[in-house]
Amino acid sequence: MGKIKNARKKVYRGGEITYPNGDVYDGVLVDGKKEGEGKMEYANGDKYIGDWVNDKKDGEGQMEYANGDSYDGEWNNDKKNGDGVFMFSPGQRYHQYRGDFENDIKEGEGIMEYSDGSEYEGDWLNDLRHGQGVFITDTEEQRGLWEEDIFLGETRPRGQAYQIHRASAKINLDNYLQIINVNTDSNYGNITDYVRSQFVPLINRLFSNSKQLIDQLNEVLEKLNLSKHSEEPQIINIIGKTVDFVLKQSDEFIEFYINAFIQDCYNAYQNGQMSCVGGIVERFYMIIGDAAYAMCPDETCDNQTYVELVTLFDKKLDKNELTQEWANEYLEKGKLNNMSKSERKQHYIDFMKRKYKELYMLDETNENLINKEADNLDYVFESLQFGGKKRNKQTRKNRNRGKKLTKKRLGKSKVRVRTIKAKKGKRRVSRKRSNKN
């Protein structure tokens, strides 16, 4: 075998090089590519001085634009990425932005100083004020939640609207695509047109209020269509394959999914405001978790795909264990004895909702399941007993045992919670009845 010669890179360490398009570079070249420190004067009047990697701006660098704008900060793969300061040319609404960038846009935390002296400090998404922030002028201060440059107020929106961003951030989308197993490389084209073409016929077939739902769906899709997200290949792929997966499911699943998706997007906030574009994208796949849970709410489910989706989206809590915890803490200790039946029922519902909310799982699906469980336990709120065993009249033996039980042993006491098979949790929807001849 012949000897392998060591590859030697050709390094050029300086001197101006003029490219055919008129750009002029002065700096280090490695194998003909800009690498290390260097200065580029572009033919259009822009100027950059800073770090390069593999022919692209990467590292620390300063850019002066021909229109008078400038940027000083971090770069990656030829785009502003990381921490930086962007100065706007005179005469614009903005003066200076200091903060996070991602792929050339403001995203993360940052401070914007406006030309009129006002200032915003807080969260940014897709170049817009989005999240928690404060906007200060000479005469007022707006502190609270922002969405796509609109101030929503000091109060946060209801759980599902605000928490979906947090919940979706936990989802491994590669695992999700593997579970739904849609092996198509379809060219979806305009993704909003594709969704509309697939969902409208289903709405007409499955829903009595089809016109209203179609109008709402069109508004949601139009908002998505006007954003940059609708053109991103990754988003097009995940929306398209999600829709394809839905189409393969039962009418019951489809009905639940479409209704939940439209209602959650269209009425994301207490004031009836529509979801932000990011929330619309996230709901396409997050609602799959809700639908799978509605179809597969307990351990008796034999649909392995739904079981995997419920696990992935972390939609499942053991209602019986939570009910046992509530019974041990409140019934056993007599804390509800002075309450009315309706107050005890509401106490149970509030306890369950709090547990679900702690895990960012309090949505309409689970609220419905909690309410149904409370209805099934109606006799408990009347008699303070499970399965015929009274809580408010313990025997002397049980009273003595109760004093010695540890918290750990309480879970193994003779206090039993009736196992209740949850029915398939469905959101209330109107269904057309087909006329059978």
C-alpha positions, 0 to 999 in steps of 0.5 A: 500500500502506498503512503498517504501524503499529508494534506496541506492547506493553502493559507493566504495571510493578507492582501486585498482580493477583488471578486468578480462581483466587485466585493473586496476582501482583505484577510486570511484565506484557507484553501481559498475560503475566508477563515479567521479575521478579515475585512469585506467591502461589498459592492453594494456599500456594506462593510464587515470586519470580524471573524470568518469560518468556511467563507461565512461570517462566524464569531464576533464582527461588525457590519456597517450597512450602506443605509446607515444601520450598523450591527456589532455582535455575534454571528453564526453561519453568515447571520446575526446569532447571539448577543449584539447591538443593532444601531438604526440610521437616523430618521427611523422609528427605532434608535437602538436594539441591544439583546438576543438575535436568532437567524438575523431576527430579534428573538429572546430577551432584548431592549429597544430604544425608540427615537422618541425616547420610549423604551421596551425591555422584555421578550421578543419573538420573530422580530416582534415584542412577544412575551413578558415585557415593559414599555415605558414612555414619558407619560405611561408604563405598560407592563405585562404580556405582549403578543406579536407587538400587541399589549394584552394587559397585566394579566396572563391569558388562560392556562392553555394559551400561555402554557402551550409555548412551554409545553410544546418546548418539551416535545421531541418532534423527531420522536413525534414524527416517528410515532405517527409514522407518516411515510410520505414525502409529499409536496404540500405546496402552500400549507394553508391551502393544503389544510383547508382542502383536507379539513373543509370537506370533513367539517361539512360532513361531521359538523352541523355548525359547519359554516361557522367552523369553516369561517373560523378555520379560514381566519386562523389559516389566513393569519398563519399564511401571512407569516414567515412560518408558513414558508419554513420547510420544517413547519410545512413538513410537520403540519402536513404530516400531522394532517395526513395522520389525522385523516387516517383516524376514526371520525371520532378522532377527526371530529375531536381534533378539528373542533379542538384545533379551531376552538383553541386557536380561535379563542386562545384568550379570555378576551376572545383573541386569536392565538399567535402564529407560533401558537397556531403552529404548535397547536397543530401537533399539540392537539394530537396529544389531546385527541389521543388522550380523549380516545385513550384515557385509561390503561384499558386502551389497546391502541399502541400509537395513542398510548405512545402519543399520550406518553410523549405529550405527557397527557396522562395522570392517574386520576385514581391516585390523585383522588386517593391523595385528596381523600387521605388529605381532606376526608380522612382528616375531617377537613370537609365536614363543615362544608356543604355537598356542593362545596365538597365537590367544588373542593375536589374539582379545584384540587384536581385542576391544581394538580393538572395545572402544576404539570401544564396539563390543565386544558379543556380535555382534562377539565372535562374529564375532571368534571366527569370524575366529580359527577361519578363521585357525587355520592362521596360528597354527600356521605363522605364515604367510599364504597360504603366505608364511612369517613366521619364515623371511624371505629375506635380501632381505626381512630387509633390506627389513624394516629400512627399511620405515616404518610407513606402508609396512608397510601396503603390503608384500607381506605379504597377509592372506587376504580372508575373507568373513564369514558372517552373524553370528548369536547362538546361538538355538534354532529350531523345525523346522517339519514339512513334509507 
